[in-house]
Amino acid sequence: MPDPVLEVTDLRKRFADVAAVDGVSFAISEGETYGLLGPNGAGKTTSISMIAGLLERDSGDVVVVGEPMDTTTVAPKRNVGLVPQDLAIYPDLTGRENLKFFGKLYGMRGSPLDTRAEEVLEIIGLSDRADDRADEYSGGMKRRLNIGIGLLHQPLLLILDEPTVGVDPQSRNAILESVEALSRAGMAVLYTTHYMEEAERLCNRVGIIDEGRIIAEGTRRELVSRIGQRDRVRVSGTGDLAGAASAAGNVPGVERATTTDHEVDVLAGDASRLLPELLTAIAANGMAISGVEVDEPNLEAVFLHLTGKALRD
């Protein structure tokens, strides 16, 4: 494994009698998107505020590219781009002016700043609106500008706190596509969300956080396997359904295959891997296939199993 860009060890923070963050630990490598998935109030924003060096922690360690991070350090913060949940833009400045203003705060000047601002405008899809004031932008465009500010100084770690809250579906998809592209380009990304589908789409690994603690961590497949859930494949069609079900049950990795009206119902540990062999076996044993439906257990089911409550409770 490559050296982690971010290491968080036993992070803790109390507010009066409330343990807002209670022993959070994880690491993120280059090119990896790590998701903190949990409901509002779970401790996500408090965690990233300490990770970014904005909030004093009670105990624990944060290391960014080998350098310890706290509220007083400067050097490691140069490697971090923070995109807060609340918009941090100036509404009376244009998109380009916002980027140049914040670029100067990062110590950027002259033609390098001009060039980088244009690159970021392209990344966030605002080149055609660069000279419009930010208060004329839609909510989604303001969110994208917020992300662009965090990208200006080309950080090694990008922290995004609920970046799609309150935006329209089109802007939301544009934001998610931008995050996917940044990860492919090698950036380490810490992404907090309470939207299960975002975590499933973006994140290489997910830490499920509830009441200040990470209660489970892993890939989607690893988390699902922890609770013993299996993929379900429904194959509809006509012909010898009993023979097709029997053949499907003999495919290695299939746990059970039964028949219902016009369907063969299959339970398996990894349906996407087994599907070609499974369909070949069914078709070769007397069934004319007219449709296939695959249901994979999701992170919502994992969260409900682990906590006894829905993700948005």
N, C-alpha and C positions, 0 to 999 in steps of 0.2 A: 504494500500500500504506500502511495506517496505521502510525504509529510503533510499533515493537515494545515489548511489555511487558518482555520479557527479551531481552538480547543477550549471547551467550557467544562469546568470541573466543580461539582458540588456547589453550585451557585445558590445563595440563600438571601432572602430579603423579607423582613417583617414590617408591617405597618400596625403599630399598637399591638393588639392581640392576634392579628391576622397574619398568617404565613403566606404571603403573596407568591413567593417562589421558595420551594422547599427541597433543595438538593438536586437541581437540574444539571445534568452532564450530557454532553454530546460533542462530536467533532465533525468538521466538514472539510472535504478535500477539494482540490482544484477541479473545476468542471462539474462539480456536484451541486445539485439543488436539494437542500434539506428543508423539510417542512415541519413547522410546529403547528399541529392541528389540534384545535380545542375550542370550546365555546367561549363567548365573551366572559371576561372575568377569570379565565383559567390561569393567567399569569404570563401570557405571551408578550404583551407590551412591556411589562415590568422586566422580563428577562432580557429583551433586546435593548432596553434602555441601559441596563447594566453592561451588556456585552459591548455596546457602542461607546461606553465611557461617559454616559450622560447622567447616570444615577449611581450613587455610592451603594455598594453592596455590603451586606453584613458579613459575609464570608464567601469563600470560594475563589476560583482563579479563572481568568480569561486571558488567553494567549492568541495573538493575531500574528501570523507569519513569524512565529518564534519569539515575539516580543510581548511582555506582559502589558495588559490594558487595564487602566482604571481612569478615574475622573481627572487625574492630574497629568497623565502621560500625553505626549504630543505625537511622537514618531509613529506608533502603531495606528493612530487615527488616520494617517495619510493613506493607509491601505484599505480604509473602510468607506463605503458609500452608503449612507442611511436615507431611506425613503420613508418618512413617518406617515402614520395614518392620517393625521391632520395635515392639510395642504400647507406647504411652506413656500409660497410664491408671492410675488408682488403683483396685485391685480392691475395696477396702473402702468406697468411696464409690458412691452411686447414679449413674446416668447423668446426671441433672440436676445433682447435686453436682459431678461431674467437670467438666461444662461451666462451671459457675459458678466453680469453683476456677481453671481455666485462663483464664477470662474476666477474673478479677481480675489475673492475671499480665499480661494484655494491657492493663491499666489501665481496664477496664470496671467500672462500679459501678451499683448501684441498679436502677431500673426499666428503663433501656436494656439492662442485662445480662440481667434477667429476661425481657424481651421477646425478645431475640436468642437466648437459650437455648431458648425454646419454638419459635422459628422453626427453629433447627437440628435440634431433636428431630424436627420434622415432616419436614424435608428428608431426614434419615437413617433415617426410619421407626421411631423408637424412642419416640414419644410415649406409647404404651400401656405401655411398660416403663421409663419415666423414673425411677420411684421404687424400682426394683429395684437391688440392689447389682450392680456390674459383674462380680463374680466369679460371679454367677448367670447371666450372659449366655453364649450360645453363642459359638463362635469368630468367626462371621460378624457377630454383633451387636457384639462387641468391636471388630472392624475398622471397623464403621460408626461407632461412637463415636469411634474414633481419627480418622476423617475429619472428624467433626463438630467436634472440637477445633480442627482446622486451619482450619475455616470460620468460627469464631466472630467474628473481627475483620474479616470481609468483605474478605479480601485480593484484590488484583488478579491475583496469580499463585498458583496452587495447585500444589504439587509432591507427587506421589504415588509412593512407592517400593514397587513390587510389592504393591499394596494387597489383592490377592485370594489371596495365598499361604495355603494351608491352610484355605480356607473351603469350605463346602458349596455345591452348585450354585445353590440358591435365594438364599443370601446373596450369592454372587458376582454373580448377575444384578442384585440390588438395588443393589450397589455400582456396577456398570457403568451402570445407569439413572441413578443419582445424578450420576455424572460427565458423562453425556450432557446432563442437565438443566442442570448448572452451565455447561457450554460454550455451550449455547443462550442462557443468560442473560448471556453476554458475558465470562465469566471465562477468562483464559488458563490452560491446564493443561499441565504437564509430567508425563508419565506413563511410568514405567519398567516394563517387563515382559519376561518371556521367553516369554509366551504369544502366539503369532502371531495367534490368533483375536481376542484383546482389542485388539491394535494395529489389526487390520483393521476392527473394529467402531467403535472410539472415535476414531481419530486422523485428523486432516486431513492431516498429514504425518508421516512416520516417518524417523528416523535409525537405520540399522542399525549397531550398535556391536559391535566385536570386538577383543579384545586392546588396549583403550584407545583405539581410533580409530574414527571414523565413516567407514565404507567406502562408504556410499551413502545418499542422502537424497532424499525426494520423496513424492508421493502413491503409493498402492498401484499405480495404473495406470502412473505414471511409472517406478516401480521394476521392475515386470514388463516394461515395454517395453524397458528397458535390456538385459535378457537374451534378448530376442527371442522370448519365449513368447507364445502366442496362446490366445484362448478357444476352447473346443471345444463345438459344439452337436450333440447327437444327436437326430434326429427320427425316431421310430418310426411305422410305419403300414403300409398296404397300397396296392397300385396300381402305377402306373408310377414306380418308384423312380429309374430311370435318367433319365427326363424331369425328375423333380423335382430331382435332383442337378444336372442341366445348368442348370436355371433358377436354382437356388440359387447356382451358380458365377458367374452373371452379375450378381448383386446387388453393387453397389459396396461395397467393404470386405471382401468374402469372398475369402480367399486360395485355398481349395481346398474342393471338395465331392465326396465319393465315396459309393459305396453299399456296404453290407454286408447281411447277412441281415436284412430287415425294417427297415433304418435308412438314413437319409441322414446322413452324418458330415461336418460343416462346420467348417473352421478360419477364424477371423476375428479382427480386431484388437480389436473392441469389440462383443461379442455382445449386450449389453443394449440398445445403441442400434440394432443392425441387426435384432433379433429380429422386430418386427412386419412389416417388409418381407420378411424372409426367409421367415417362415411363410406370408405371403400368396402369395409366388412359388411355394412348394412346393405349397400347396393348389390353386393355379390350374393346376398342370401335372400333374395326374393322380394325386396321392397323397392318400389319406384318412389324416389325422394322428391317431394314438392316444396319443402321448406325446412330451414334449419334455424333454430334460435338458441343462443348461448347466454346464460345468466351466470355472471361471476359475482361472488360475494364481494361487498365493498367495505370501505373503511367506516362507513356509518354503522354497519352491522358489528364491526369490531369494537367501535366505541360503545355501542349499546351493550354489548356483551360484557365489556370490562367495567363499565361504570353504572349500568342499570338505567341510564337515561339517554335521550336522543342528543345528537351533537349540538343542536340549536337550543336546548333547554337552558 
